[in-house]
Amino acid sequence: IKDSKRIAIEIKSSISEGDVSTFERKVKLYEKKFNLKIDKKIILTPFANDKAIDIAKSFDIEIVEELNE
């Protein structure tokens, strides 16, 4: 929680379509269990295939593939 915004972040070495769907299910489960809304969803990974990126966009999940210092 930052500035009263809830951010869900998953860090993975690589992601596929299934990983994105699993992350979305985890977020929905958290929201249902704690009756709280997640404001932003982020997956941090150096390797994401195009299909996974497309699916992430449909779930409003941000894919971060590189960090800028």
Biopython code that builds the backbone (N, CA, C, O; Angstrom):
import numpy as np
from Bio.PDB.StructureBuilder import StructureBuilder

atoms = [
    (1, "ILE", "N", (0.860, -1.178, 0.000)),
    (1, "ILE", "CA", (0.000, 0.000, 0.000)),
    (1, "ILE", "C", (0.899, 1.231, 0.000)),
    (1, "ILE", "O", (1.797, 1.370, 0.830)),
    (2, "LYS", "N", (0.634, 2.112, -0.946)),
    (2, "LYS", "CA", (1.409, 3.353, -1.045)),
    (2, "LYS", "C", (0.435, 4.485, -1.320)),
    (2, "LYS", "O", (-0.360, 4.413, -2.257)),
    (3, "ASP", "N", (0.497, 5.533, -0.500)),
    (3, "ASP", "CA", (-0.408, 6.675, -0.664)),
    (3, "ASP", "C", (-1.859, 6.214, -0.755)),
    (3, "ASP", "O", (-2.633, 6.715, -1.571)),
    (4, "SER", "N", (-2.211, 5.264, 0.084)),
    (4, "SER", "CA", (-3.551, 4.663, 0.152)),
    (4, "SER", "C", (-3.975, 3.977, -1.152)),
    (4, "SER", "O", (-5.166, 3.751, -1.369)),
    (5, "LYS", "N", (-3.028, 3.648, -2.008)),
    (5, "LYS", "CA", (-3.311, 2.876, -3.219)),
    (5, "LYS", "C", (-2.715, 1.491, -3.049)),
    (5, "LYS", "O", (-1.583, 1.343, -2.586)),
    (6, "ARG", "N", (-3.469, 0.495, -3.418)),
    (6, "ARG", "CA", (-2.999, -0.889, -3.317)),
    (6, "ARG", "C", (-2.441, -1.326, -4.667)),
    (6, "ARG", "O", (-3.103, -1.216, -5.700)),
    (7, "ILE", "N", (-1.210, -1.825, -4.633)),
    (7, "ILE", "CA", (-0.534, -2.258, -5.853)),
    (7, "ILE", "C", (-0.146, -3.718, -5.689)),
    (7, "ILE", "O", (0.514, -4.086, -4.717)),
    (8, "ALA", "N", (-0.556, -4.550, -6.639)),
    (8, "ALA", "CA", (-0.166, -5.963, -6.646)),
    (8, "ALA", "C", (0.983, -6.113, -7.635)),
    (8, "ALA", "O", (0.885, -5.703, -8.791)),
    (9, "ILE", "N", (2.081, -6.712, -7.156)),
    (9, "ILE", "CA", (3.265, -6.887, -8.001)),
    (9, "ILE", "C", (3.701, -8.340, -7.952)),
    (9, "ILE", "O", (3.781, -8.944, -6.882)),
    (10, "GLU", "N", (3.982, -8.892, -9.120)),
    (10, "GLU", "CA", (4.562, -10.232, -9.196)),
    (10, "GLU", "C", (5.879, -10.115, -9.951)),
    (10, "GLU", "O", (5.958, -9.444, -10.980)),
    (11, "ILE", "N", (6.906, -10.771, -9.432)),
    (11, "ILE", "CA", (8.223, -10.767, -10.070)),
    (11, "ILE", "C", (8.511, -12.176, -10.559)),
    (11, "ILE", "O", (8.487, -13.130, -9.782)),
    (12, "LYS", "N", (8.786, -12.300, -11.861)),
    (12, "LYS", "CA", (9.034, -13.613, -12.458)),
    (12, "LYS", "C", (10.193, -13.517, -13.441)),
    (12, "LYS", "O", (10.436, -12.464, -14.030)),
    (13, "SER", "N", (10.905, -14.626, -13.611)),
    (13, "SER", "CA", (12.019, -14.641, -14.560)),
    (13, "SER", "C", (11.524, -14.593, -16.004)),
    (13, "SER", "O", (12.222, -14.087, -16.883)),
    (14, "SER", "N", (10.327, -15.114, -16.251)),
    (14, "SER", "CA", (9.681, -15.022, -17.560)),
    (14, "SER", "C", (8.193, -15.277, -17.356)),
    (14, "SER", "O", (7.792, -15.877, -16.359)),
    (15, "ILE", "N", (7.372, -14.817, -18.308)),
    (15, "ILE", "CA", (5.934, -15.059, -18.187)),
    (15, "ILE", "C", (5.348, -15.544, -19.504)),
    (15, "ILE", "O", (5.813, -15.205, -20.593)),
    (16, "SER", "N", (4.316, -16.343, -19.355)),
    (16, "SER", "CA", (3.533, -16.825, -20.492)),
    (16, "SER", "C", (2.091, -16.367, -20.283)),
    (16, "SER", "O", (1.781, -15.698, -19.296)),
    (17, "GLU", "N", (1.228, -16.726, -21.203)),
    (17, "GLU", "CA", (-0.180, -16.365, -21.089)),
    (17, "GLU", "C", (-0.786, -16.914, -19.797)),
    (17, "GLU", "O", (-1.554, -16.232, -19.119)),
    (18, "GLY", "N", (-0.431, -18.147, -19.472)),
    (18, "GLY", "CA", (-0.957, -18.785, -18.265)),
    (18, "GLY", "C", (-0.542, -18.067, -16.994)),
    (18, "GLY", "O", (-1.320, -17.974, -16.044)),
    (19, "ASP", "N", (0.680, -17.559, -16.975)),
    (19, "ASP", "CA", (1.159, -16.814, -15.805)),
    (19, "ASP", "C", (0.347, -15.537, -15.591)),
    (19, "ASP", "O", (0.036, -15.172, -14.458)),
    (20, "VAL", "N", (0.012, -14.871, -16.676)),
    (20, "VAL", "CA", (-0.775, -13.640, -16.584)),
    (20, "VAL", "C", (-2.165, -13.955, -16.038)),
    (20, "VAL", "O", (-2.662, -13.254, -15.158)),
    (21, "SER", "N", (-2.785, -15.001, -16.556)),
    (21, "SER", "CA", (-4.113, -15.400, -16.086)),
    (21, "SER", "C", (-4.085, -15.807, -14.617)),
    (21, "SER", "O", (-5.004, -15.484, -13.864)),
    (22, "THR", "N", (-3.039, -16.513, -14.210)),
    (22, "THR", "CA", (-2.898, -16.920, -12.809)),
    (22, "THR", "C", (-2.759, -15.696, -11.909)),
    (22, "THR", "O", (-3.371, -15.644, -10.842)),
    (23, "PHE", "N", (-1.971, -14.721, -12.321)),
    (23, "PHE", "CA", (-1.805, -13.492, -11.542)),
    (23, "PHE", "C", (-3.145, -12.775, -11.397)),
    (23, "PHE", "O", (-3.480, -12.298, -10.313)),
    (24, "GLU", "N", (-3.903, -12.699, -12.474)),
    (24, "GLU", "CA", (-5.218, -12.046, -12.430)),
    (24, "GLU", "C", (-6.141, -12.773, -11.443)),
    (24, "GLU", "O", (-6.869, -12.131, -10.686)),
    (25, "ARG", "N", (-6.110, -14.107, -11.453)),
    (25, "ARG", "CA", (-6.935, -14.876, -10.506)),
    (25, "ARG", "C", (-6.511, -14.608, -9.065)),
    (25, "ARG", "O", (-7.360, -14.493, -8.181)),
    (26, "LYS", "N", (-5.206, -14.507, -8.821)),
    (26, "LYS", "CA", (-4.701, -14.211, -7.471)),
    (26, "LYS", "C", (-5.196, -12.844, -6.997)),
    (26, "LYS", "O", (-5.603, -12.692, -5.845)),
    (27, "VAL", "N", (-5.161, -11.862, -7.882)),
    (27, "VAL", "CA", (-5.626, -10.519, -7.533)),
    (27, "VAL", "C", (-7.117, -10.555, -7.206)),
    (27, "VAL", "O", (-7.544, -9.969, -6.212)),
    (28, "LYS", "N", (-7.905, -11.232, -8.024)),
    (28, "LYS", "CA", (-9.350, -11.324, -7.782)),
    (28, "LYS", "C", (-9.641, -12.031, -6.465)),
    (28, "LYS", "O", (-10.544, -11.628, -5.732)),
    (29, "LEU", "N", (-8.883, -13.080, -6.161)),
    (29, "LEU", "CA", (-9.057, -13.795, -4.895)),
    (29, "LEU", "C", (-8.752, -12.869, -3.717)),
    (29, "LEU", "O", (-9.503, -12.846, -2.741)),
    (30, "TYR", "N", (-7.664, -12.111, -3.796)),
    (30, "TYR", "CA", (-7.309, -11.154, -2.743)),
    (30, "TYR", "C", (-8.434, -10.136, -2.552)),
    (30, "TYR", "O", (-8.848, -9.859, -1.426)),
    (31, "GLU", "N", (-8.924, -9.583, -3.665)),
    (31, "GLU", "CA", (-9.980, -8.573, -3.588)),
    (31, "GLU", "C", (-11.236, -9.138, -2.934)),
    (31, "GLU", "O", (-11.882, -8.467, -2.128)),
    (32, "LYS", "N", (-11.574, -10.368, -3.282)),
    (32, "LYS", "CA", (-12.775, -11.000, -2.725)),
    (32, "LYS", "C", (-12.585, -11.333, -1.240)),
    (32, "LYS", "O", (-13.466, -11.064, -0.424)),
    (33, "LYS", "N", (-11.449, -11.909, -0.899)),
    (33, "LYS", "CA", (-11.195, -12.339, 0.482)),
    (33, "LYS", "C", (-11.143, -11.163, 1.455)),
    (33, "LYS", "O", (-11.695, -11.240, 2.552)),
    (34, "PHE", "N", (-10.484, -10.078, 1.058)),
    (34, "PHE", "CA", (-10.301, -8.940, 1.954)),
    (34, "PHE", "C", (-11.256, -7.782, 1.660)),
    (34, "PHE", "O", (-11.221, -6.755, 2.339)),
    (35, "ASN", "N", (-12.100, -7.950, 0.655)),
    (35, "ASN", "CA", (-13.066, -6.923, 0.264)),
    (35, "ASN", "C", (-12.371, -5.572, 0.023)),
    (35, "ASN", "O", (-12.838, -4.523, 0.465)),
    (36, "LEU", "N", (-11.247, -5.637, -0.688)),
    (36, "LEU", "CA", (-10.456, -4.456, -1.015)),
    (36, "LEU", "C", (-10.159, -4.447, -2.511)),
    (36, "LEU", "O", (-9.986, -5.502, -3.121)),
    (37, "LYS", "N", (-10.103, -3.272, -3.090)),
    (37, "LYS", "CA", (-9.823, -3.122, -4.519)),
    (37, "LYS", "C", (-8.334, -2.879, -4.740)),
    (37, "LYS", "O", (-7.727, -2.044, -4.069)),
    (38, "ILE", "N", (-7.750, -3.615, -5.686)),
    (38, "ILE", "CA", (-6.367, -3.382, -6.103)),
    (38, "ILE", "C", (-6.394, -2.270, -7.152)),
    (38, "ILE", "O", (-7.108, -2.366, -8.150)),
    (39, "ASP", "N", (-5.613, -1.218, -6.917)),
    (39, "ASP", "CA", (-5.615, -0.063, -7.816)),
    (39, "ASP", "C", (-4.713, -0.241, -9.032)),
    (39, "ASP", "O", (-4.981, 0.316, -10.097)),
    (40, "LYS", "N", (-3.642, -1.019, -8.871)),
    (40, "LYS", "CA", (-2.702, -1.200, -9.984)),
    (40, "LYS", "C", (-2.111, -2.597, -9.912)),
    (40, "LYS", "O", (-1.801, -3.099, -8.831)),
    (41, "LYS", "N", (-1.958, -3.227, -11.088)),
    (41, "LYS", "CA", (-1.385, -4.574, -11.175)),
    (41, "LYS", "C", (-0.151, -4.512, -12.065)),
    (41, "LYS", "O", (-0.195, -3.989, -13.179)),
    (42, "ILE", "N", (0.966, -5.062, -11.546)),
    (42, "ILE", "CA", (2.239, -5.004, -12.268)),
    (42, "ILE", "C", (2.901, -6.378, -12.240)),
    (42, "ILE", "O", (2.934, -7.041, -11.203)),
    (43, "ILE", "N", (3.427, -6.796, -13.387)),
    (43, "ILE", "CA", (4.288, -7.976, -13.445)),
    (43, "ILE", "C", (5.655, -7.490, -13.916)),
    (43, "ILE", "O", (5.780, -6.862, -14.968)),
    (44, "LEU", "N", (6.670, -7.793, -13.119)),
    (44, "LEU", "CA", (8.048, -7.415, -13.433)),
    (44, "LEU", "C", (8.778, -8.649, -13.943)),
    (44, "LEU", "O", (8.917, -9.638, -13.224)),
    (45, "THR", "N", (9.245, -8.586, -15.188)),
    (45, "THR", "CA", (9.900, -9.735, -15.807)),
    (45, "THR", "C", (10.816, -9.279, -16.940)),
    (45, "THR", "O", (10.484, -8.329, -17.649)),
    (46, "PRO", "N", (11.952, -9.931, -17.123)),
    (46, "PRO", "CA", (12.801, -9.574, -18.265)),
    (46, "PRO", "C", (12.338, -10.218, -19.577)),
    (46, "PRO", "O", (12.721, -9.770, -20.658)),
    (47, "PHE", "N", (11.516, -11.268, -19.483)),
    (47, "PHE", "CA", (11.082, -11.989, -20.684)),
    (47, "PHE", "C", (9.574, -12.205, -20.673)),
    (47, "PHE", "O", (9.046, -12.904, -19.808)),
    (48, "ALA", "N", (8.881, -11.601, -21.642)),
    (48, "ALA", "CA", (7.437, -11.780, -21.790)),
    (48, "ALA", "C", (7.139, -11.979, -23.267)),
    (48, "ALA", "O", (7.585, -11.194, -24.104)),
    (49, "ASN", "N", (6.384, -13.029, -23.594)),
    (49, "ASN", "CA", (6.049, -13.222, -25.003)),
    (49, "ASN", "C", (4.901, -12.288, -25.405)),
    (49, "ASN", "O", (4.195, -11.754, -24.550)),
    (50, "ASP", "N", (4.729, -12.100, -26.706)),
    (50, "ASP", "CA", (3.746, -11.142, -27.216)),
    (50, "ASP", "C", (2.326, -11.475, -26.777)),
    (50, "ASP", "O", (1.548, -10.579, -26.449)),
    (51, "LYS", "N", (1.993, -12.748, -26.772)),
    (51, "LYS", "CA", (0.641, -13.163, -26.371)),
    (51, "LYS", "C", (0.388, -12.810, -24.902)),
    (51, "LYS", "O", (-0.699, -12.349, -24.552)),
    (52, "ALA", "N", (1.379, -13.024, -24.053)),
    (52, "ALA", "CA", (1.243, -12.686, -22.627)),
    (52, "ALA", "C", (1.040, -11.181, -22.453)),
    (52, "ALA", "O", (0.249, -10.752, -21.614)),
    (53, "ILE", "N", (1.746, -10.394, -23.234)),
    (53, "ILE", "CA", (1.602, -8.935, -23.160)),
    (53, "ILE", "C", (0.200, -8.518, -23.581)),
    (53, "ILE", "O", (-0.403, -7.649, -22.950)),
    (54, "ASP", "N", (-0.325, -9.128, -24.644)),
    (54, "ASP", "CA", (-1.687, -8.823, -25.099)),
    (54, "ASP", "C", (-2.723, -9.174, -24.034)),
    (54, "ASP", "O", (-3.646, -8.400, -23.778)),
    (55, "ILE", "N", (-2.567, -10.334, -23.421)),
    (55, "ILE", "CA", (-3.509, -10.756, -22.381)),
    (55, "ILE", "C", (-3.410, -9.821, -21.178)),
    (55, "ILE", "O", (-4.427, -9.456, -20.587)),
    (56, "ALA", "N", (-2.198, -9.436, -20.818)),
    (56, "ALA", "CA", (-2.012, -8.513, -19.694)),
    (56, "ALA", "C", (-2.741, -7.193, -19.950)),
    (56, "ALA", "O", (-3.383, -6.653, -19.050)),
    (57, "LYS", "N", (-2.644, -6.681, -21.161)),
    (57, "LYS", "CA", (-3.344, -5.438, -21.498)),
    (57, "LYS", "C", (-4.844, -5.591, -21.320)),
    (57, "LYS", "O", (-5.508, -4.674, -20.836)),
    (58, "SER", "N", (-5.385, -6.739, -21.705)),
    (58, "SER", "CA", (-6.831, -6.952, -21.573)),
    (58, "SER", "C", (-7.268, -7.001, -20.110)),
    (58, "SER", "O", (-8.420, -6.696, -19.802)),
    (59, "PHE", "N", (-6.364, -7.381, -19.206)),
    (59, "PHE", "CA", (-6.650, -7.415, -17.767)),
    (59, "PHE", "C", (-6.200, -6.125, -17.070)),
    (59, "PHE", "O", (-6.301, -6.016, -15.848)),
    (60, "ASP", "N", (-5.709, -5.157, -17.832)),
    (60, "ASP", "CA", (-5.190, -3.905, -17.271)),
    (60, "ASP", "C", (-4.017, -4.162, -16.325)),
    (60, "ASP", "O", (-3.916, -3.559, -15.256)),
    (61, "ILE", "N", (-3.138, -5.068, -16.742)),
    (61, "ILE", "CA", (-1.923, -5.392, -15.994)),
    (61, "ILE", "C", (-0.743, -4.774, -16.736)),
    (61, "ILE", "O", (-0.592, -4.958, -17.944)),
    (62, "GLU", "N", (0.081, -4.048, -16.010)),
    (62, "GLU", "CA", (1.273, -3.437, -16.602)),
    (62, "GLU", "C", (2.422, -4.443, -16.573)),
    (62, "GLU", "O", (2.709, -5.036, -15.533)),
    (63, "ILE", "N", (3.074, -4.632, -17.713)),
    (63, "ILE", "CA", (4.256, -5.490, -17.796)),
    (63, "ILE", "C", (5.483, -4.582, -17.813)),
    (63, "ILE", "O", (5.607, -3.715, -18.677)),
    (64, "VAL", "N", (6.386, -4.785, -16.858)),
    (64, "VAL", "CA", (7.630, -4.015, -16.803)),
    (64, "VAL", "C", (8.753, -4.980, -17.155)),
    (64, "VAL", "O", (9.008, -5.943, -16.433)),
    (65, "GLU", "N", (9.431, -4.708, -18.289)),
    (65, "GLU", "CA", (10.481, -5.608, -18.761)),
    (65, "GLU", "C", (11.883, -5.086, -18.485)),
    (65, "GLU", "O", (12.854, -5.835, -18.598)),
    (66, "GLU", "N", (12.001, -3.825, -18.127)),
    (66, "GLU", "CA", (13.321, -3.303, -17.781)),
    (66, "GLU", "C", (13.151, -2.185, -16.766)),
    (66, "GLU", "O", (12.140, -1.482, -16.752)),
    (67, "LEU", "N", (14.150, -2.037, -15.928)),
    (67, "LEU", "CA", (14.133, -0.985, -14.918)),
    (67, "LEU", "C", (15.095, 0.113, -15.319)),
    (67, "LEU", "O", (16.218, -0.158, -15.744)),
    (68, "ASN", "N", (14.663, 1.327, -15.188)),
    (68, "ASN", "CA", (15.531, 2.478, -15.439)),
    (68, "ASN", "C", (15.973, 3.031, -14.097)),
    (68, "ASN", "O", (15.147, 3.335, -13.236)),
    (69, "GLU", "N", (17.264, 3.157, -13.928)),
    (69, "GLU", "CA", (17.780, 3.662, -12.642)),
    (69, "GLU", "C", (17.842, 5.165, -12.631)),
    (69, "GLU", "O", (18.250, 5.759, -11.633)),
]
sb = StructureBuilder()
sb.init_structure("model")
sb.init_model(0)
sb.init_chain("A")
sb.init_seg("    ")
for serial, (resi, resn, name, xyz) in enumerate(atoms, 1):
    if name == "N":
        sb.init_residue(resn, " ", resi, " ")
    sb.init_atom(name, np.array(xyz, "f"), 0.0, 1.0, " ", f" {name:<3s}", serial, name[0])
structure = sb.get_structure()
